[in-house]
Amino acid sequence: MESLIPFVIIGAMALVGVLVYIGLREDREKDPLQDRLAQFAEEGEQVETLDDLEMSIPFRERVLIPLATGLADLTTRFTPQKQLEATRRKLELASSTTDPSAFFGMRIMATVGFGIGGAALAFVVLKETLMMSLLITAGAAALGFYFPMMSLNSRIRKRQESIIKALPDALDLLVICVEAGLGFDMAMGKVYEKWDNELALAFGRVLREIQLGKLRREALRDMSDRMDVPDVNAFTAAIIQADQLGVSMSKILRVQSDQMRTKRRQRAQEKAQQAPVKMMIPMVLLIFPSIWIVLLGPAALTIMGGGAGAAF
């Protein structure tokens, strides 16, 4: 009986993964029955009853897809609203268009996939005991559940780092354009035209929102919220304040540009100061042992070959 347990676990997890994948892959607004009715209407075929028409739909569209769609909806229905909002916020920070429900479906698929891999490794390859195999399967499933979130956090961190790196140069270009006589919106348009990075795309979205009727300060504040970068928050706050008080935009941009360049230089100096500490670990664990082997190895072999090794 115990020999059937791993196959039952693997089969159940594989079935759940397939159902979730089908539910996320299919278009939920499409009705297979209506499509089938339209097909028969075009071909001019006559169907005796509605039951016959429904049974003519393939089993995948009639049973599997509704079951998988319900399973995908079940994940979001029992997920707390606060967690859904936090996930939506993280997806927004990562500049992702994925829906929170689809993201939770991806987490379920990853959980099932990692769980199947862990079960196959524990039961088939390693052939551990039942308790140890279940622990390995549970650990792999937990890793699969948290892996999409770790990947999302990594994307957020990389996006924020790219924005921080691009901001000083973007401010320099804004200063040049504004001092040359362009307006602030047109200067942002020049940044959007010249570059292709996260900051330029954000500027382009701000310009489109302004063209649709949103106030400039609201569009800039929303951009700052979508990035959650302290430097961008300071920049947008200064621009909004200058716009409200009527201060010269070129002077504000010049001050912000100088401050951002100073911060960039300070970050470079900080990383340079951290380099010796970070290099210490690979030096102690990897480089020093190799040096000791190269320097002391011949001497040790000479001592052992001369008969002195027997005395020890």
C-alpha positions, 0 to 999 in steps of 0.5 A: 500500500505504501508503494502506491502513495508516491504515485497517488501524490504525484498524480494528484499534484499533476492533475491540479497543475494541469487544471490550473494551467488550463484555467489560466490559459483559456479566455474566460469571456468565451462561452464554448456553448455559444461558439458551438451554436454559432458554428451550427447556425453558420453550417445550417445543421439541425440539432434535436435537443440542447442536451445533444448540442451540449454533449457535442462540445469536446470534453476539455471545453465542457468539463476540464476548462470550467473545473480549472477556471473554478479552481483558479477563482477559488484561490483568490476567493479565499485569499485575504483582500489585504494580501491581494492588495499587497500583491497588486502593489508589488506587481505595480512596482515591478511594472507588470501587467499580470493580474493578482489572480493570475499571479496566485495561479502561477504560484499554485502551478509553481507549487505543484511543479516543485512538489512533483519534482520533489516527490519524484526525487524523494520517492524514485531517485533517492528512495527515502523513507515515507516520512523523509520523502513527504518532508522533501516533497513539502519543502519543494512545494513550499519553495515553489510557492515562494519562488514567484514572490522572490522573483517578483521582489528581484524584479522590483529591486532591479527596476528601482536600481535602474531608475536610480542609475538613470535619474541623474542623467535624465535630470541633466537632459531636462536641465539642458532642454528647459534652459534651451527654452522648452517647457517641462512637459516637452523636456520630459518628451525629449527624455522619452524620445531619446532613451528606452529605460524604465524612467523614460517609459514612466515619463511617457506615461506621465505625458499621456496622462496629462494629455488625457486631462490629468493634472501634472502634479497628480500624474507626477505623484502617481508616477512616484507611487508606482516607483517607490524610489526616494530620489524620485519622490524628492524630485517629484515633490520639488517639481510639484512645489515649484509648479504651485509656487511659480518658482523657476523650473530651470533653477529647481531642475539645476538644484535637483540635478546637482543633488542627484549627481552628489548622491550618485558619487556618494553611492559609488564611494560607499560601494567602494568602501564595502568592497574589501569586506565583501572580498574577504569571504571569497578570499578566506574560503577560496583563495587562501586555501589554494595558496596554502596548498601551493606553498605548503604542499611540496614541503609536506610531500618532501617531509613525508617522502623523507621518512619524517612522516612516520615519526608523526 
